[in-house]
Amino acid sequence: MAKKAEKQEGKKLVVTLVKSTAGRLVKQQRTVEALGLKKIRQSVTVDDTPAMRGMIRTVSHLVTVVEA
């Protein structure tokens, strides 16, 4: 299991907010905030971890993701 963590170490994802969180579920709004996104077309770089992948999956209809 340690080998998997070593392989993914250093991988990054660029997450960009492309739709507004207005009128969305509170869980989705808080997930977008937790990703560090505040404005439409704002991008953040996050580590490629299972936790981040889960957060991105929760708001996949609001964001775009590119591997960096």
PQR file of N, CA, C, O and H, with PARSE charges and radii, in Angstrom:
ATOM      1  N   MET A   1       0.811  -1.180   0.000 -0.4000 1.5000
ATOM      2  CA  MET A   1       0.000   0.000   0.000 -0.0000 2.0000
ATOM      3  C   MET A   1       0.864   1.258   0.000  0.5500 1.7000
ATOM      4  O   MET A   1       0.442   2.289  -0.524 -0.5500 1.4000
ATOM      5  N   ALA A   2       2.026   1.198   0.557 -0.4000 1.5000
ATOM      6  CA  ALA A   2       2.916   2.350   0.575 -0.0000 2.0000
ATOM      7  C   ALA A   2       3.364   2.711  -0.832  0.5500 1.7000
ATOM      8  O   ALA A   2       3.634   3.879  -1.112 -0.5500 1.4000
ATOM      9  H   ALA A   2       2.369   0.360   0.982  0.4000 1.0000
ATOM     10  N   LYS A   3       3.446   1.730  -1.718 -0.4000 1.5000
ATOM     11  CA  LYS A   3       3.882   2.002  -3.082 -0.0000 2.0000
ATOM     12  C   LYS A   3       2.893   2.887  -3.832  0.5500 1.7000
ATOM     13  O   LYS A   3       3.295   3.747  -4.615 -0.5500 1.4000
ATOM     14  H   LYS A   3       3.227   0.781  -1.490  0.4000 1.0000
ATOM     15  N   LYS A   4       1.598   2.675  -3.593 -0.4000 1.5000
ATOM     16  CA  LYS A   4       0.588   3.512  -4.245 -0.0000 2.0000
ATOM     17  C   LYS A   4       0.753   4.967  -3.834  0.5500 1.7000
ATOM     18  O   LYS A   4       0.678   5.865  -4.672 -0.5500 1.4000
ATOM     19  H   LYS A   4       1.272   1.976  -2.957  0.4000 1.0000
ATOM     20  N   ALA A   5       0.976   5.198  -2.553 -0.4000 1.5000
ATOM     21  CA  ALA A   5       1.137   6.563  -2.059 -0.0000 2.0000
ATOM     22  C   ALA A   5       2.370   7.209  -2.680  0.5500 1.7000
ATOM     23  O   ALA A   5       2.354   8.400  -2.991 -0.5500 1.4000
ATOM     24  H   ALA A   5       1.037   4.468  -1.872  0.4000 1.0000
ATOM     25  N   GLU A   6       3.431   6.439  -2.862 -0.4000 1.5000
ATOM     26  CA  GLU A   6       4.638   6.976  -3.464 -0.0000 2.0000
ATOM     27  C   GLU A   6       4.427   7.333  -4.924  0.5500 1.7000
ATOM     28  O   GLU A   6       4.957   8.337  -5.399 -0.5500 1.4000
ATOM     29  H   GLU A   6       3.443   5.471  -2.609  0.4000 1.0000
ATOM     30  N   LYS A   7       3.659   6.523  -5.643 -0.4000 1.5000
ATOM     31  CA  LYS A   7       3.418   6.785  -7.057 -0.0000 2.0000
ATOM     32  C   LYS A   7       2.615   8.066  -7.257  0.5500 1.7000
ATOM     33  O   LYS A   7       2.895   8.827  -8.183 -0.5500 1.4000
ATOM     34  H   LYS A   7       3.228   5.707  -5.257  0.4000 1.0000
ATOM     35  N   GLN A   8       1.622   8.315  -6.404 -0.4000 1.5000
ATOM     36  CA  GLN A   8       0.771   9.484  -6.567 -0.0000 2.0000
ATOM     37  C   GLN A   8       1.374  10.732  -5.948  0.5500 1.7000
ATOM     38  O   GLN A   8       0.856  11.831  -6.144 -0.5500 1.4000
ATOM     39  H   GLN A   8       1.394   7.696  -5.652  0.4000 1.0000
ATOM     40  N   GLU A   9       2.456  10.580  -5.207 -0.4000 1.5000
ATOM     41  CA  GLU A   9       3.086  11.730  -4.580 -0.0000 2.0000
ATOM     42  C   GLU A   9       3.585  12.698  -5.647  0.5500 1.7000
ATOM     43  O   GLU A   9       4.278  12.303  -6.585 -0.5500 1.4000
ATOM     44  H   GLU A   9       2.877   9.687  -5.047  0.4000 1.0000
ATOM     45  N   GLY A  10       3.229  13.948  -5.494 -0.4000 1.5000
ATOM     46  CA  GLY A  10       3.662  14.940  -6.455 -0.0000 2.0000
ATOM     47  C   GLY A  10       2.652  15.225  -7.551  0.5500 1.7000
ATOM     48  O   GLY A  10       2.787  16.228  -8.252 -0.5500 1.4000
ATOM     49  H   GLY A  10       2.666  14.268  -4.732  0.4000 1.0000
ATOM     50  N   LYS A  11       1.650  14.382  -7.724 -0.4000 1.5000
ATOM     51  CA  LYS A  11       0.641  14.648  -8.742 -0.0000 2.0000
ATOM     52  C   LYS A  11      -0.271  15.771  -8.267  0.5500 1.7000
ATOM     53  O   LYS A  11      -0.614  15.857  -7.087 -0.5500 1.4000
ATOM     54  H   LYS A  11       1.541  13.568  -7.154  0.4000 1.0000
ATOM     55  N   LYS A  12      -0.653  16.617  -9.194 -0.4000 1.5000
ATOM     56  CA  LYS A  12      -1.504  17.764  -8.879 -0.0000 2.0000
ATOM     57  C   LYS A  12      -2.687  17.806  -9.834  0.5500 1.7000
ATOM     58  O   LYS A  12      -2.623  17.282 -10.946 -0.5500 1.4000
ATOM     59  H   LYS A  12      -0.375  16.547 -10.152  0.4000 1.0000
ATOM     60  N   LEU A  13      -3.751  18.425  -9.395 -0.4000 1.5000
ATOM     61  CA  LEU A  13      -4.934  18.656 -10.210 -0.0000 2.0000
ATOM     62  C   LEU A  13      -5.241  20.147 -10.195  0.5500 1.7000
ATOM     63  O   LEU A  13      -5.146  20.799  -9.155 -0.5500 1.4000
ATOM     64  H   LEU A  13      -3.803  18.851  -8.491  0.4000 1.0000
ATOM     65  N   VAL A  14      -5.607  20.680 -11.351 -0.4000 1.5000
ATOM     66  CA  VAL A  14      -6.041  22.071 -11.435 -0.0000 2.0000
ATOM     67  C   VAL A  14      -7.560  22.051 -11.534  0.5500 1.7000
ATOM     68  O   VAL A  14      -8.122  21.525 -12.494 -0.5500 1.4000
ATOM     69  H   VAL A  14      -5.684  20.151 -12.196  0.4000 1.0000
ATOM     70  N   VAL A  15      -8.214  22.624 -10.538 -0.4000 1.5000
ATOM     71  CA  VAL A  15      -9.675  22.632 -10.452 -0.0000 2.0000
ATOM     72  C   VAL A  15     -10.160  24.045 -10.709  0.5500 1.7000
ATOM     73  O   VAL A  15      -9.690  24.992 -10.077 -0.5500 1.4000
ATOM     74  H   VAL A  15      -7.757  23.051  -9.758  0.4000 1.0000
ATOM     75  N   THR A  16     -11.106  24.193 -11.641 -0.4000 1.5000
ATOM     76  CA  THR A  16     -11.637  25.507 -12.006 -0.0000 2.0000
ATOM     77  C   THR A  16     -13.148  25.511 -11.817  0.5500 1.7000
ATOM     78  O   THR A  16     -13.840  24.609 -12.288 -0.5500 1.4000
ATOM     79  H   THR A  16     -11.487  23.424 -12.154  0.4000 1.0000
ATOM     80  N   LEU A  17     -13.654  26.519 -11.133 -0.4000 1.5000
ATOM     81  CA  LEU A  17     -15.096  26.677 -10.942 -0.0000 2.0000
ATOM     82  C   LEU A  17     -15.695  27.270 -12.208  0.5500 1.7000
ATOM     83  O   LEU A  17     -15.288  28.352 -12.630 -0.5500 1.4000
ATOM     84  H   LEU A  17     -13.092  27.252 -10.750  0.4000 1.0000
ATOM     85  N   VAL A  18     -16.657  26.582 -12.825 -0.4000 1.5000
ATOM     86  CA  VAL A  18     -17.241  27.062 -14.078 -0.0000 2.0000
ATOM     87  C   VAL A  18     -18.724  27.404 -13.957  0.5500 1.7000
ATOM     88  O   VAL A  18     -19.290  28.023 -14.858 -0.5500 1.4000
ATOM     89  H   VAL A  18     -16.988  25.702 -12.482  0.4000 1.0000
ATOM     90  N   LYS A  19     -19.356  27.011 -12.857 -0.4000 1.5000
ATOM     91  CA  LYS A  19     -20.764  27.353 -12.639 -0.0000 2.0000
ATOM     92  C   LYS A  19     -20.936  27.877 -11.220  0.5500 1.7000
ATOM     93  O   LYS A  19     -20.159  27.540 -10.327 -0.5500 1.4000
ATOM     94  H   LYS A  19     -18.896  26.508 -12.124  0.4000 1.0000
ATOM     95  N   SER A  20     -21.938  28.686 -11.024 -0.4000 1.5000
ATOM     96  CA  SER A  20     -22.210  29.293  -9.733 -0.0000 2.0000
ATOM     97  C   SER A  20     -22.747  28.268  -8.735  0.5500 1.7000
ATOM     98  O   SER A  20     -23.350  27.265  -9.117 -0.5500 1.4000
ATOM     99  H   SER A  20     -22.569  28.959 -11.749  0.4000 1.0000
ATOM    100  N   THR A  21     -22.518  28.539  -7.462 -0.4000 1.5000
ATOM    101  CA  THR A  21     -23.060  27.679  -6.412 -0.0000 2.0000
ATOM    102  C   THR A  21     -24.417  28.183  -5.913  0.5500 1.7000
ATOM    103  O   THR A  21     -25.017  27.577  -5.025 -0.5500 1.4000
ATOM    104  H   THR A  21     -22.028  29.354  -7.152  0.4000 1.0000
ATOM    105  N   ALA A  22     -24.894  29.275  -6.474 -0.4000 1.5000
ATOM    106  CA  ALA A  22     -26.186  29.825  -6.062 -0.0000 2.0000
ATOM    107  C   ALA A  22     -27.295  28.812  -6.339  0.5500 1.7000
ATOM    108  O   ALA A  22     -27.389  28.271  -7.441 -0.5500 1.4000
ATOM    109  H   ALA A  22     -24.406  29.768  -7.195  0.4000 1.0000
ATOM    110  N   GLY A  23     -28.118  28.563  -5.352 -0.4000 1.5000
ATOM    111  CA  GLY A  23     -29.235  27.642  -5.503 -0.0000 2.0000
ATOM    112  C   GLY A  23     -28.852  26.183  -5.384  0.5500 1.7000
ATOM    113  O   GLY A  23     -29.700  25.313  -5.583 -0.5500 1.4000
ATOM    114  H   GLY A  23     -28.042  29.002  -4.457  0.4000 1.0000
ATOM    115  N   ARG A  24     -27.597  25.885  -5.063 -0.4000 1.5000
ATOM    116  CA  ARG A  24     -27.135  24.498  -4.918 -0.0000 2.0000
ATOM    117  C   ARG A  24     -27.304  24.060  -3.471  0.5500 1.7000
ATOM    118  O   ARG A  24     -27.562  24.880  -2.590 -0.5500 1.4000
ATOM    119  H   ARG A  24     -26.908  26.592  -4.901  0.4000 1.0000
ATOM    120  N   LEU A  25     -27.158  22.774  -3.237 -0.4000 1.5000
ATOM    121  CA  LEU A  25     -27.228  22.244  -1.888 -0.0000 2.0000
ATOM    122  C   LEU A  25     -26.107  22.834  -1.035  0.5500 1.7000
ATOM    123  O   LEU A  25     -25.024  23.129  -1.539 -0.5500 1.4000
ATOM    124  H   LEU A  25     -26.949  22.108  -3.953  0.4000 1.0000
ATOM    125  N   VAL A  26     -26.374  23.002   0.244 -0.4000 1.5000
ATOM    126  CA  VAL A  26     -25.388  23.565   1.159 -0.0000 2.0000
ATOM    127  C   VAL A  26     -24.127  22.708   1.161  0.5500 1.7000
ATOM    128  O   VAL A  26     -23.021  23.245   1.240 -0.5500 1.4000
ATOM    129  H   VAL A  26     -27.254  22.763   0.653  0.4000 1.0000
ATOM    130  N   LYS A  27     -24.271  21.395   1.075 -0.4000 1.5000
ATOM    131  CA  LYS A  27     -23.112  20.499   1.047 -0.0000 2.0000
ATOM    132  C   LYS A  27     -22.223  20.816  -0.156  0.5500 1.7000
ATOM    133  O   LYS A  27     -20.998  20.822  -0.040 -0.5500 1.4000
ATOM    134  H   LYS A  27     -25.169  20.960   1.011  0.4000 1.0000
ATOM    135  N   GLN A  28     -22.829  21.076  -1.291 -0.4000 1.5000
ATOM    136  CA  GLN A  28     -22.062  21.397  -2.496 -0.0000 2.0000
ATOM    137  C   GLN A  28     -21.386  22.759  -2.369  0.5500 1.7000
ATOM    138  O   GLN A  28     -20.241  22.922  -2.790 -0.5500 1.4000
ATOM    139  H   GLN A  28     -23.824  21.072  -1.386  0.4000 1.0000
ATOM    140  N   GLN A  29     -22.078  23.729  -1.797 -0.4000 1.5000
ATOM    141  CA  GLN A  29     -21.499  25.057  -1.602 -0.0000 2.0000
ATOM    142  C   GLN A  29     -20.281  24.978  -0.682  0.5500 1.7000
ATOM    143  O   GLN A  29     -19.254  25.602  -0.950 -0.5500 1.4000
ATOM    144  H   GLN A  29     -23.008  23.597  -1.455  0.4000 1.0000
ATOM    145  N   ARG A  30     -20.395  24.221   0.385 -0.4000 1.5000
ATOM    146  CA  ARG A  30     -19.285  24.099   1.335 -0.0000 2.0000
ATOM    147  C   ARG A  30     -18.126  23.305   0.741  0.5500 1.7000
ATOM    148  O   ARG A  30     -16.968  23.563   1.069 -0.5500 1.4000
ATOM    149  H   ARG A  30     -21.229  23.714   0.603  0.4000 1.0000
ATOM    150  N   THR A  31     -18.421  22.357  -0.115 -0.4000 1.5000
ATOM    151  CA  THR A  31     -17.360  21.592  -0.765 -0.0000 2.0000
ATOM    152  C   THR A  31     -16.560  22.490  -1.693  0.5500 1.7000
ATOM    153  O   THR A  31     -15.333  22.404  -1.734 -0.5500 1.4000
ATOM    154  H   THR A  31     -19.362  22.148  -0.382  0.4000 1.0000
ATOM    155  N   VAL A  32     -17.244  23.350  -2.440 -0.4000 1.5000
ATOM    156  CA  VAL A  32     -16.554  24.293  -3.323 -0.0000 2.0000
ATOM    157  C   VAL A  32     -15.669  25.223  -2.496  0.5500 1.7000
ATOM    158  O   VAL A  32     -14.532  25.499  -2.877 -0.5500 1.4000
ATOM    159  H   VAL A  32     -18.241  23.419  -2.408  0.4000 1.0000
ATOM    160  N   GLU A  33     -16.183  25.705  -1.371 -0.4000 1.5000
ATOM    161  CA  GLU A  33     -15.392  26.564  -0.487 -0.0000 2.0000
ATOM    162  C   GLU A  33     -14.186  25.809   0.062  0.5500 1.7000
ATOM    163  O   GLU A  33     -13.093  26.369   0.152 -0.5500 1.4000
ATOM    164  H   GLU A  33     -17.107  25.481  -1.062  0.4000 1.0000
ATOM    165  N   ALA A  34     -14.375  24.547   0.428 -0.4000 1.5000
ATOM    166  CA  ALA A  34     -13.290  23.745   0.980 -0.0000 2.0000
ATOM    167  C   ALA A  34     -12.195  23.483  -0.054  0.5500 1.7000
ATOM    168  O   ALA A  34     -11.030  23.303   0.299 -0.5500 1.4000
ATOM    169  H   ALA A  34     -15.262  24.092   0.354  0.4000 1.0000
ATOM    170  N   LEU A  35     -12.573  23.463  -1.320 -0.4000 1.5000
ATOM    171  CA  LEU A  35     -11.584  23.322  -2.388 -0.0000 2.0000
ATOM    172  C   LEU A  35     -10.796  24.617  -2.586  0.5500 1.7000
ATOM    173  O   LEU A  35      -9.766  24.621  -3.260 -0.5500 1.4000
ATOM    174  H   LEU A  35     -13.519  23.609  -1.607  0.4000 1.0000
ATOM    175  N   GLY A  36     -11.278  25.713  -2.001 -0.4000 1.5000
ATOM    176  CA  GLY A  36     -10.585  26.990  -2.106 -0.0000 2.0000
ATOM    177  C   GLY A  36     -11.083  27.860  -3.242  0.5500 1.7000
ATOM    178  O   GLY A  36     -10.410  28.809  -3.646 -0.5500 1.4000
ATOM    179  H   GLY A  36     -12.115  25.710  -1.454  0.4000 1.0000
ATOM    180  N   LEU A  37     -12.258  27.541  -3.757 -0.4000 1.5000
ATOM    181  CA  LEU A  37     -12.824  28.298  -4.877 -0.0000 2.0000
ATOM    182  C   LEU A  37     -13.869  29.284  -4.368  0.5500 1.7000
ATOM    183  O   LEU A  37     -14.724  28.935  -3.554 -0.5500 1.4000
ATOM    184  H   LEU A  37     -12.805  26.771  -3.429  0.4000 1.0000
ATOM    185  N   LYS A  38     -13.790  30.527  -4.860 -0.4000 1.5000
ATOM    186  CA  LYS A  38     -14.734  31.551  -4.431 -0.0000 2.0000
ATOM    187  C   LYS A  38     -15.475  32.190  -5.593  0.5500 1.7000
ATOM    188  O   LYS A  38     -16.649  32.538  -5.466 -0.5500 1.4000
ATOM    189  H   LYS A  38     -13.095  30.811  -5.521  0.4000 1.0000
ATOM    190  N   LYS A  39     -14.795  32.346  -6.730 -0.4000 1.5000
ATOM    191  CA  LYS A  39     -15.389  33.036  -7.870 -0.0000 2.0000
ATOM    192  C   LYS A  39     -15.388  32.132  -9.097  0.5500 1.7000
ATOM    193  O   LYS A  39     -14.567  31.223  -9.214 -0.5500 1.4000
ATOM    194  H   LYS A  39     -13.841  32.063  -6.833  0.4000 1.0000
ATOM    195  N   ILE A  40     -16.310  32.392 -10.001 -0.4000 1.5000
ATOM    196  CA  ILE A  40     -16.367  31.649 -11.263 -0.0000 2.0000
ATOM    197  C   ILE A  40     -15.104  31.951 -12.056  0.5500 1.7000
ATOM    198  O   ILE A  40     -14.630  33.086 -12.070 -0.5500 1.4000
ATOM    199  H   ILE A  40     -16.978  33.130  -9.907  0.4000 1.0000
ATOM    200  N   ARG A  41     -14.570  30.949 -12.707 -0.4000 1.5000
ATOM    201  CA  ARG A  41     -13.331  30.964 -13.490 -0.0000 2.0000
ATOM    202  C   ARG A  41     -12.073  31.046 -12.622  0.5500 1.7000
ATOM    203  O   ARG A  41     -10.974  31.232 -13.143 -0.5500 1.4000
ATOM    204  H   ARG A  41     -14.956  30.026 -12.696  0.4000 1.0000
ATOM    205  N   GLN A  42     -12.227  30.910 -11.309 -0.4000 1.5000
ATOM    206  CA  GLN A  42     -11.060  30.852 -10.434 -0.0000 2.0000
ATOM    207  C   GLN A  42     -10.524  29.426 -10.440  0.5500 1.7000
ATOM    208  O   GLN A  42     -11.300  28.470 -10.430 -0.5500 1.4000
ATOM    209  H   GLN A  42     -13.121  30.759 -10.885  0.4000 1.0000
ATOM    210  N   SER A  43      -9.210  29.279 -10.458 -0.4000 1.5000
ATOM    211  CA  SER A  43      -8.573  27.969 -10.462 -0.0000 2.0000
ATOM    212  C   SER A  43      -7.688  27.804  -9.243  0.5500 1.7000
ATOM    213  O   SER A  43      -7.077  28.760  -8.767 -0.5500 1.4000
ATOM    214  H   SER A  43      -8.579  30.055 -10.467  0.4000 1.0000
ATOM    215  N   VAL A  44      -7.628  26.578  -8.744 -0.4000 1.5000
ATOM    216  CA  VAL A  44      -6.721  26.232  -7.655 -0.0000 2.0000
ATOM    217  C   VAL A  44      -6.021  24.932  -8.020  0.5500 1.7000
ATOM    218  O   VAL A  44      -6.559  24.110  -8.761 -0.5500 1.4000
ATOM    219  H   VAL A  44      -8.125  25.801  -9.132  0.4000 1.0000
ATOM    220  N   THR A  45      -4.818  24.758  -7.492 -0.4000 1.5000
ATOM    221  CA  THR A  45      -4.063  23.531  -7.682 -0.0000 2.0000
ATOM    222  C   THR A  45      -4.098  22.749  -6.379  0.5500 1.7000
ATOM    223  O   THR A  45      -3.721  23.265  -5.327 -0.5500 1.4000
ATOM    224  H   THR A  45      -4.381  25.427  -6.890  0.4000 1.0000
ATOM    225  N   VAL A  46      -4.551  21.504  -6.452 -0.4000 1.5000
ATOM    226  CA  VAL A  46      -4.658  20.654  -5.266 -0.0000 2.0000
ATOM    227  C   VAL A  46      -3.915  19.350  -5.503  0.5500 1.7000
ATOM    228  O   VAL A  46      -3.674  18.960  -6.646 -0.5500 1.4000
ATOM    229  H   VAL A  46      -4.857  21.085  -7.307  0.4000 1.0000
ATOM    230  N   ASP A  47      -3.555  18.682  -4.418 -0.4000 1.5000
ATOM    231  CA  ASP A  47      -2.911  17.380  -4.519 -0.0000 2.0000
ATOM    232  C   ASP A  47      -3.912  16.349  -5.018  0.5500 1.7000
ATOM    233  O   ASP A  47      -5.109  16.447  -4.746 -0.5500 1.4000
ATOM    234  H   ASP A  47      -3.751  18.999  -3.490  0.4000 1.0000
ATOM    235  N   ASP A  48      -3.416  15.374  -5.742 -0.4000 1.5000
ATOM    236  CA  ASP A  48      -4.263  14.298  -6.260 -0.0000 2.0000
ATOM    237  C   ASP A  48      -4.346  13.199  -5.211  0.5500 1.7000
ATOM    238  O   ASP A  48      -3.577  12.238  -5.236 -0.5500 1.4000
ATOM    239  H   ASP A  48      -2.444  15.295  -5.962  0.4000 1.0000
ATOM    240  N   THR A  49      -5.299  13.357  -4.280 -0.4000 1.5000
ATOM    241  CA  THR A  49      -5.505  12.375  -3.224 -0.0000 2.0000
ATOM    242  C   THR A  49      -6.933  11.845  -3.317  0.5500 1.7000
ATOM    243  O   THR A  49      -7.785  12.478  -3.941 -0.5500 1.4000
ATOM    244  H   THR A  49      -5.923  14.138  -4.260  0.4000 1.0000
ATOM    245  N   PRO A  50      -7.205  10.697  -2.708 -0.5600 1.5000
ATOM    246  CA  PRO A  50      -8.578  10.181  -2.727  0.2800 2.0000
ATOM    247  C   PRO A  50      -9.588  11.150  -2.103  0.5500 1.7000
ATOM    248  O   PRO A  50     -10.734  11.220  -2.549 -0.5500 1.4000
ATOM    249  N   ALA A  51      -9.171  11.892  -1.081 -0.4000 1.5000
ATOM    250  CA  ALA A  51     -10.080  12.851  -0.447 -0.0000 2.0000
ATOM    251  C   ALA A  51     -10.449  13.967  -1.418  0.5500 1.7000
ATOM    252  O   ALA A  51     -11.618  14.340  -1.518 -0.5500 1.4000
ATOM    253  H   ALA A  51      -8.241  11.835  -0.719  0.4000 1.0000
ATOM    254  N   MET A  52      -9.469  14.498  -2.127 -0.4000 1.5000
ATOM    255  CA  MET A  52      -9.728  15.553  -3.103 -0.0000 2.0000
ATOM    256  C   MET A  52     -10.565  15.032  -4.262  0.5500 1.7000
ATOM    257  O   MET A  52     -11.463  15.723  -4.745 -0.5500 1.4000
ATOM    258  H   MET A  52      -8.519  14.195  -2.045  0.4000 1.0000
ATOM    259  N   ARG A  53     -10.271  13.813  -4.710 -0.4000 1.5000
ATOM    260  CA  ARG A  53     -11.072  13.214  -5.790 -0.0000 2.0000
ATOM    261  C   ARG A  53     -12.534  13.095  -5.379  0.5500 1.7000
ATOM    262  O   ARG A  53     -13.429  13.330  -6.190 -0.5500 1.4000
ATOM    263  H   ARG A  53      -9.542  13.252  -4.318  0.4000 1.0000
ATOM    264  N   GLY A  54     -12.778  12.730  -4.120 -0.4000 1.5000
ATOM    265  CA  GLY A  54     -14.154  12.628  -3.624 -0.0000 2.0000
ATOM    266  C   GLY A  54     -14.849  13.974  -3.585  0.5500 1.7000
ATOM    267  O   GLY A  54     -16.025  14.082  -3.932 -0.5500 1.4000
ATOM    268  H   GLY A  54     -12.051  12.539  -3.461  0.4000 1.0000
ATOM    269  N   MET A  55     -14.123  15.006  -3.165 -0.4000 1.5000
ATOM    270  CA  MET A  55     -14.696  16.349  -3.132 -0.0000 2.0000
ATOM    271  C   MET A  55     -15.021  16.819  -4.549  0.5500 1.7000
ATOM    272  O   MET A  55     -16.068  17.420  -4.792 -0.5500 1.4000
ATOM    273  H   MET A  55     -13.168  14.918  -2.883  0.4000 1.0000
ATOM    274  N   ILE A  56     -14.114  16.538  -5.472 -0.4000 1.5000
ATOM    275  CA  ILE A  56     -14.336  16.939  -6.867 -0.0000 2.0000
ATOM    276  C   ILE A  56     -15.529  16.193  -7.451  0.5500 1.7000
ATOM    277  O   ILE A  56     -16.311  16.768  -8.208 -0.5500 1.4000
ATOM    278  H   ILE A  56     -13.264  16.051  -5.274  0.4000 1.0000
ATOM    279  N   ARG A  57     -15.669  14.924  -7.107 -0.4000 1.5000
ATOM    280  CA  ARG A  57     -16.795  14.135  -7.607 -0.0000 2.0000
ATOM    281  C   ARG A  57     -18.115  14.704  -7.103  0.5500 1.7000
ATOM    282  O   ARG A  57     -19.116  14.673  -7.819 -0.5500 1.4000
ATOM    283  H   ARG A  57     -15.033  14.457  -6.492  0.4000 1.0000
ATOM    284  N   THR A  58     -18.126  15.224  -5.876 -0.4000 1.5000
ATOM    285  CA  THR A  58     -19.341  15.798  -5.289 -0.0000 2.0000
ATOM    286  C   THR A  58     -19.828  17.011  -6.073  0.5500 1.7000
ATOM    287  O   THR A  58     -21.033  17.234  -6.188 -0.5500 1.4000
ATOM    288  H   THR A  58     -17.313  15.249  -5.295  0.4000 1.0000
ATOM    289  N   VAL A  59     -18.897  17.794  -6.613 -0.4000 1.5000
ATOM    290  CA  VAL A  59     -19.260  19.017  -7.333 -0.0000 2.0000
ATOM    291  C   VAL A  59     -18.803  18.969  -8.792  0.5500 1.7000
ATOM    292  O   VAL A  59     -18.498  20.001  -9.389 -0.5500 1.4000
ATOM    293  H   VAL A  59     -17.918  17.613  -6.520  0.4000 1.0000
ATOM    294  N   SER A  60     -18.758  17.776  -9.353 -0.4000 1.5000
ATOM    295  CA  SER A  60     -18.240  17.601 -10.719 -0.0000 2.0000
ATOM    296  C   SER A  60     -19.033  18.390 -11.756  0.5500 1.7000
ATOM    297  O   SER A  60     -18.493  18.742 -12.805 -0.5500 1.4000
ATOM    298  H   SER A  60     -19.005  16.937  -8.868  0.4000 1.0000
ATOM    299  N   HIS A  61     -20.299  18.670 -11.481 -0.4000 1.5000
ATOM    300  CA  HIS A  61     -21.118  19.430 -12.430 -0.0000 2.0000
ATOM    301  C   HIS A  61     -20.854  20.942 -12.348  0.5500 1.7000
ATOM    302  O   HIS A  61     -21.376  21.707 -13.158 -0.5500 1.4000
ATOM    303  H   HIS A  61     -20.738  18.384 -10.630  0.4000 1.0000
ATOM    304  N   LEU A  62     -20.055  21.363 -11.383 -0.4000 1.5000
ATOM    305  CA  LEU A  62     -19.748  22.781 -11.201 -0.0000 2.0000
ATOM    306  C   LEU A  62     -18.315  23.136 -11.565  0.5500 1.7000
ATOM    307  O   LEU A  62     -17.991  24.313 -11.730 -0.5500 1.4000
ATOM    308  H   LEU A  62     -19.631  20.741 -10.724  0.4000 1.0000
ATOM    309  N   VAL A  63     -17.449  22.130 -11.692 -0.4000 1.5000
ATOM    310  CA  VAL A  63     -16.018  22.385 -11.889 -0.0000 2.0000
ATOM    311  C   VAL A  63     -15.483  21.619 -13.084  0.5500 1.7000
ATOM    312  O   VAL A  63     -16.096  20.665 -13.561 -0.5500 1.4000
ATOM    313  H   VAL A  63     -17.712  21.174 -11.558  0.4000 1.0000
ATOM    314  N   THR A  64     -14.324  22.059 -13.558 -0.4000 1.5000
ATOM    315  CA  THR A  64     -13.563  21.286 -14.543 -0.0000 2.0000
ATOM    316  C   THR A  64     -12.218  20.951 -13.898  0.5500 1.7000
ATOM    317  O   THR A  64     -11.707  21.706 -13.071 -0.5500 1.4000
ATOM    318  H   THR A  64     -13.825  22.834 -13.170  0.4000 1.0000
ATOM    319  N   VAL A  65     -11.656  19.805 -14.292 -0.4000 1.5000
ATOM    320  CA  VAL A  65     -10.427  19.323 -13.683 -0.0000 2.0000
ATOM    321  C   VAL A  65      -9.434  18.983 -14.776  0.5500 1.7000
ATOM    322  O   VAL A  65      -9.778  18.350 -15.774 -0.5500 1.4000
ATOM    323  H   VAL A  65     -12.072  19.192 -14.964  0.4000 1.0000
ATOM    324  N   VAL A  66      -8.190  19.415 -14.576 -0.4000 1.5000
ATOM    325  CA  VAL A  66      -7.100  19.116 -15.506 -0.0000 2.0000
ATOM    326  C   VAL A  66      -5.937  18.605 -14.673  0.5500 1.7000
ATOM    327  O   VAL A  66      -5.621  19.178 -13.631 -0.5500 1.4000
ATOM    328  H   VAL A  66      -7.910  19.930 -13.765  0.4000 1.0000
ATOM    329  N   GLU A  67      -5.298  17.531 -15.126 -0.4000 1.5000
ATOM    330  CA  GLU A  67      -4.119  17.038 -14.426 -0.0000 2.0000
ATOM    331  C   GLU A  67      -2.943  17.943 -14.745  0.5500 1.7000
ATOM    332  O   GLU A  67      -2.714  18.304 -15.899 -0.5500 1.4000
ATOM    333  H   GLU A  67      -5.555  17.066 -15.973  0.4000 1.0000
ATOM    334  N   ALA A  68      -2.202  18.305 -13.710 -0.4000 1.5000
ATOM    335  CA  ALA A  68      -1.050  19.190 -13.901 -0.0000 2.0000
ATOM    336  C   ALA A  68       0.243  18.440 -13.721  0.5500 1.7000
ATOM    337  O   ALA A  68       1.319  19.025 -13.845 -0.5500 1.4000
ATOM    338  H   ALA A  68      -2.388  18.012 -12.772  0.4000 1.0000
TER
END
